[in-house]
Amino acid sequence: MGKLTTHALDTLHGNPAAGMALRLYRLSGTTPELLSSLTLNSDGRTPQPLLEGAALHPGTYRLEFEVAAYFKGLGVSLPEPPFLDRVALEVGVFDASLSWHVPLLVGPWSYATYRGS
């Protein structure tokens, strides 16, 4: 059974990005479809997969992380406008039977991602 999961790591503090807001969209047609809005837990993860089983279909998904709000909430002084406000990762799921893990390593000035396991 396939699934889509994520986690975020705060590279400025060396911690999971606990409390960071995240939105998941399915991209098809002209208007993105909002599938869920949630907050990352103390491990910087979602409490359950974003999508799994029959809910996961081949296609393109956007994971949108509220980076500036997260760092401002920790008292980090950011310029206005912040260099990174939101980080949007668009990922293609070509086989819904596979597991798709999308980590985000993020600081106020940079981010990286990869297909995890």
Secondary structure by P-SEA (a helix, b strand, c coil): cccccbbbbccccccccccbbbbbbbbcccbbbbcbbbbbcccccccccccccccccbbbbbbbbbaaaaaaaacccccccccccbbbbbbbbccccbbbbbbbbcccccccccccc
